[in-house]
Amino acid sequence: MKQLEYQVLAQQIYYWSEKTKSVVQERKSNRLRFDAEMKFNQEKHENDERRKEEEHQAKMLEHQATLQLIQAQIDSFRNY
């Protein structure tokens, strides 16, 4: 009878050991996926911010060129 009890206990220990390994592996996998998603989102955010800044700078240069053109026209009328 003791042999059977030990065998059952050994099976239960093995089952829970494998279950624990499975849960630990799943959590590691989830953590890696989470970290990868966070890194991707951070890089996407940085790229979006960089693109917005570049668009802003392009608009500023465009406005500056327009202002210079207007100033040149004003100066040409003054000299006329």
Backbone as JSON Lines, residues from 0, in Angstrom:
{"i":0,"aa":"M","n":[0.81,-1.19,0.0],"ca":[0.0,0.0,0.0],"c":[0.86,1.26,0.0]}
{"i":1,"aa":"K","n":[1.92,1.25,0.81],"ca":[2.81,2.4,0.87],"c":[3.41,2.68,-0.5]}
{"i":2,"aa":"Q","n":[3.76,1.64,-1.22],"ca":[4.35,1.8,-2.55],"c":[3.39,2.56,-3.47]}
{"i":3,"aa":"L","n":[2.12,2.23,-3.41],"ca":[1.11,2.9,-4.23],"c":[0.98,4.37,-3.82]}
{"i":4,"aa":"E","n":[1.0,4.65,-2.51],"ca":[0.92,6.03,-2.04],"c":[2.12,6.84,-2.51]}
{"i":5,"aa":"Y","n":[3.31,6.25,-2.45],"ca":[4.51,6.94,-2.93],"c":[4.44,7.19,-4.43]}
{"i":6,"aa":"Q","n":[3.9,6.23,-5.13],"ca":[3.78,6.37,-6.58],"c":[2.8,7.51,-6.91]}
{"i":7,"aa":"V","n":[1.69,7.58,-6.2],"ca":[0.7,8.65,-6.41],"c":[1.33,10.0,-6.06]}
{"i":8,"aa":"L","n":[2.03,10.05,-4.94],"ca":[2.7,11.3,-4.56],"c":[3.74,11.71,-5.6]}
{"i":9,"aa":"A","n":[4.49,10.76,-6.09],"ca":[5.5,11.05,-7.12],"c":[4.83,11.58,-8.38]}
{"i":10,"aa":"Q","n":[3.7,11.01,-8.76],"ca":[2.98,11.49,-9.94],"c":[2.46,12.91,-9.72]}
{"i":11,"aa":"Q","n":[1.96,13.17,-8.51],"ca":[1.46,14.51,-8.21],"c":[2.61,15.52,-8.22]}
{"i":12,"aa":"I","n":[3.72,15.16,-7.65],"ca":[4.89,16.04,-7.65],"c":[5.34,16.32,-9.08]}
{"i":13,"aa":"Y","n":[5.39,15.28,-9.89],"ca":[5.79,15.45,-11.29],"c":[4.8,16.36,-12.02]}
{"i":14,"aa":"Y","n":[3.5,16.12,-11.81],"ca":[2.47,16.92,-12.47],"c":[2.64,18.4,-12.1]}
{"i":15,"aa":"W","n":[2.75,18.69,-10.8],"ca":[2.85,20.08,-10.37],"c":[4.18,20.71,-10.77]}
{"i":16,"aa":"S","n":[5.2,19.91,-10.85],"ca":[6.49,20.41,-11.31],"c":[6.39,20.85,-12.78]}
{"i":17,"aa":"E","n":[5.78,19.99,-13.59],"ca":[5.6,20.33,-15.01],"c":[4.65,21.52,-15.16]}
{"i":18,"aa":"K","n":[3.6,21.56,-14.37],"ca":[2.65,22.67,-14.42],"c":[3.35,23.98,-14.06]}
{"i":19,"aa":"T","n":[4.19,23.95,-13.03],"ca":[4.94,25.13,-12.62],"c":[5.88,25.59,-13.72]}
{"i":20,"aa":"K","n":[6.59,24.65,-14.33],"ca":[7.49,24.99,-15.44],"c":[6.71,25.64,-16.57]}
{"i":21,"aa":"S","n":[5.54,25.09,-16.86],"ca":[4.71,25.62,-17.93],"c":[4.27,27.05,-17.63]}
{"i":22,"aa":"V","n":[3.84,27.29,-16.41],"ca":[3.39,28.63,-16.02],"c":[4.55,29.62,-16.06]}
{"i":23,"aa":"V","n":[5.7,29.21,-15.55],"ca":[6.88,30.08,-15.56],"c":[7.26,30.41,-17.0]}
{"i":24,"aa":"Q","n":[7.26,29.42,-17.87],"ca":[7.61,29.65,-19.27],"c":[6.6,30.58,-19.95]}
{"i":25,"aa":"E","n":[5.32,30.38,-19.65],"ca":[4.29,31.24,-20.22],"c":[4.47,32.69,-19.76]}
{"i":26,"aa":"R","n":[4.78,32.87,-18.49],"ca":[4.99,34.22,-17.96],"c":[6.23,34.87,-18.57]}
{"i":27,"aa":"K","n":[7.28,34.09,-18.76],"ca":[8.48,34.63,-19.42],"c":[8.15,35.06,-20.84]}
{"i":28,"aa":"S","n":[7.39,34.2,-21.52],"ca":[7.01,34.51,-22.9],"c":[6.15,35.77,-22.95]}
{"i":29,"aa":"N","n":[5.19,35.86,-22.04],"ca":[4.34,37.06,-21.99],"c":[5.16,38.3,-21.68]}
{"i":30,"aa":"R","n":[6.13,38.18,-20.79],"ca":[6.97,39.33,-20.45],"c":[7.81,39.77,-21.65]}
{"i":31,"aa":"L","n":[8.37,38.8,-22.36],"ca":[9.16,39.14,-23.55],"c":[8.29,39.82,-24.6]}
{"i":32,"aa":"R","n":[7.07,39.3,-24.78],"ca":[6.16,39.9,-25.75],"c":[5.8,41.33,-25.31]}
{"i":33,"aa":"F","n":[5.52,41.5,-24.02],"ca":[5.2,42.82,-23.49],"c":[6.35,43.79,-23.7]}
{"i":34,"aa":"D","n":[7.57,43.35,-23.37],"ca":[8.75,44.2,-23.55],"c":[8.94,44.58,-25.02]}
{"i":35,"aa":"A","n":[8.72,43.62,-25.92],"ca":[8.87,43.9,-27.35],"c":[7.82,44.91,-27.81]}
{"i":36,"aa":"E","n":[6.58,44.76,-27.33],"ca":[5.53,45.71,-27.69],"c":[5.83,47.1,-27.14]}
{"i":37,"aa":"M","n":[6.33,47.16,-25.91],"ca":[6.68,48.45,-25.32],"c":[7.79,49.13,-26.12]}
{"i":38,"aa":"K","n":[8.79,48.36,-26.51],"ca":[9.9,48.92,-27.29],"c":[9.39,49.41,-28.64]}
{"i":39,"aa":"F","n":[8.54,48.6,-29.29],"ca":[7.98,49.0,-30.58],"c":[7.18,50.29,-30.44]}
{"i":40,"aa":"N","n":[6.32,50.36,-29.41],"ca":[5.5,51.55,-29.21],"c":[6.35,52.78,-28.89]}
{"i":41,"aa":"Q","n":[7.41,52.58,-28.12],"ca":[8.31,53.69,-27.8],"c":[8.99,54.21,-29.06]}
{"i":42,"aa":"E","n":[9.49,53.27,-29.89],"ca":[10.15,53.67,-31.13],"c":[9.16,54.36,-32.07]}
{"i":43,"aa":"K","n":[7.93,53.84,-32.13],"ca":[6.9,54.45,-32.98],"c":[6.61,55.87,-32.49]}
{"i":44,"aa":"H","n":[6.48,56.03,-31.19],"ca":[6.22,57.36,-30.62],"c":[7.37,58.32,-30.95]}
{"i":45,"aa":"E","n":[8.61,57.85,-30.78],"ca":[9.76,58.7,-31.09],"c":[9.79,59.06,-32.57]}
{"i":46,"aa":"N","n":[9.49,58.11,-33.43],"ca":[9.47,58.39,-34.87],"c":[8.36,59.38,-35.21]}
{"i":47,"aa":"D","n":[7.19,59.21,-34.58],"ca":[6.09,60.15,-34.82],"c":[6.47,61.55,-34.37]}
{"i":48,"aa":"E","n":[7.11,61.66,-33.21],"ca":[7.54,62.97,-32.71],"c":[8.58,63.59,-33.63]}
{"i":49,"aa":"R","n":[9.52,62.77,-34.11],"ca":[10.56,63.26,-35.01],"c":[9.92,63.75,-36.32]}
{"i":50,"aa":"R","n":[8.96,62.97,-36.84],"ca":[8.29,63.35,-38.08],"c":[7.52,64.66,-37.89]}
{"i":51,"aa":"K","n":[6.83,64.8,-36.76],"ca":[6.09,66.04,-36.48],"c":[7.04,67.23,-36.41]}
{"i":52,"aa":"E","n":[8.18,67.03,-35.77],"ca":[9.16,68.11,-35.66],"c":[9.7,68.48,-37.04]}
{"i":53,"aa":"E","n":[9.98,67.47,-37.87],"ca":[10.47,67.75,-39.22],"c":[9.42,68.49,-40.04]}
{"i":54,"aa":"E","n":[8.15,68.09,-39.9],"ca":[7.08,68.78,-40.62],"c":[6.96,70.22,-40.13]}
{"i":55,"aa":"H","n":[7.09,70.41,-38.83],"ca":[7.03,71.76,-38.26],"c":[8.17,72.62,-38.8]}
{"i":56,"aa":"Q","n":[9.37,72.07,-38.83],"ca":[10.52,72.81,-39.35],"c":[10.32,73.15,-40.83]}
{"i":57,"aa":"A","n":[9.78,72.21,-41.6],"ca":[9.53,72.47,-43.02],"c":[8.52,73.61,-43.19]}
{"i":58,"aa":"K","n":[7.47,73.61,-42.38],"ca":[6.47,74.69,-42.44],"c":[7.11,76.02,-42.06]}
{"i":59,"aa":"M","n":[7.95,76.0,-41.02],"ca":[8.61,77.23,-40.6],"c":[9.49,77.78,-41.73]}
{"i":60,"aa":"L","n":[10.23,76.9,-42.4],"ca":[11.07,77.35,-43.51],"c":[10.22,77.89,-44.65]}
{"i":61,"aa":"E","n":[9.1,77.23,-44.91],"ca":[8.19,77.69,-45.96],"c":[7.65,79.08,-45.62]}
{"i":62,"aa":"H","n":[7.23,79.27,-44.37],"ca":[6.72,80.58,-43.96],"c":[7.82,81.64,-44.0]}
{"i":63,"aa":"Q","n":[9.02,81.24,-43.61],"ca":[10.14,82.18,-43.64],"c":[10.42,82.61,-45.08]}
{"i":64,"aa":"A","n":[10.37,81.66,-46.01],"ca":[10.6,81.99,-47.42],"c":[9.51,82.92,-47.93]}
{"i":65,"aa":"T","n":[8.27,82.65,-47.53],"ca":[7.15,83.51,-47.94],"c":[7.33,84.93,-47.39]}
{"i":66,"aa":"L","n":[7.72,85.02,-46.12],"ca":[7.95,86.34,-45.52],"c":[9.09,87.08,-46.21]}
{"i":67,"aa":"Q","n":[10.13,86.37,-46.58],"ca":[11.25,87.01,-47.29],"c":[10.8,87.5,-48.67]}
{"i":68,"aa":"L","n":[9.96,86.72,-49.33],"ca":[9.44,87.13,-50.64],"c":[8.57,88.39,-50.49]}
{"i":69,"aa":"I","n":[7.72,88.39,-49.48],"ca":[6.87,89.57,-49.24],"c":[7.73,90.78,-48.91]}
{"i":70,"aa":"Q","n":[8.75,90.59,-48.08],"ca":[9.64,91.69,-47.72],"c":[10.37,92.21,-48.95]}
{"i":71,"aa":"A","n":[10.79,91.31,-49.82],"ca":[11.47,91.73,-51.06],"c":[10.53,92.53,-51.94]}
{"i":72,"aa":"Q","n":[9.27,92.12,-52.01],"ca":[8.3,92.87,-52.82],"c":[8.06,94.25,-52.22]}
{"i":73,"aa":"I","n":[7.97,94.32,-50.9],"ca":[7.78,95.62,-50.23],"c":[8.99,96.51,-50.51]}
{"i":74,"aa":"D","n":[10.19,95.96,-50.4],"ca":[11.4,96.74,-50.66],"c":[11.45,97.21,-52.11]}
{"i":75,"aa":"S","n":[11.0,96.37,-53.04],"ca":[11.05,96.77,-54.45],"c":[10.05,97.9,-54.72]}
{"i":76,"aa":"F","n":[8.91,97.89,-54.04],"ca":[7.95,98.99,-54.2],"c":[8.5,100.28,-53.6]}
{"i":77,"aa":"R","n":[9.24,100.16,-52.5],"ca":[9.82,101.35,-51.89],"c":[10.86,101.98,-52.81]}
{"i":78,"aa":"N","n":[11.6,101.13,-53.49],"ca":[12.67,101.62,-54.35],"c":[12.15,102.03,-55.73]}
{"i":79,"aa":"Y","n":[10.92,101.8,-56.01],"ca":[10.37,102.09,-57.33],"c":[10.14,103.51,-57.55]}
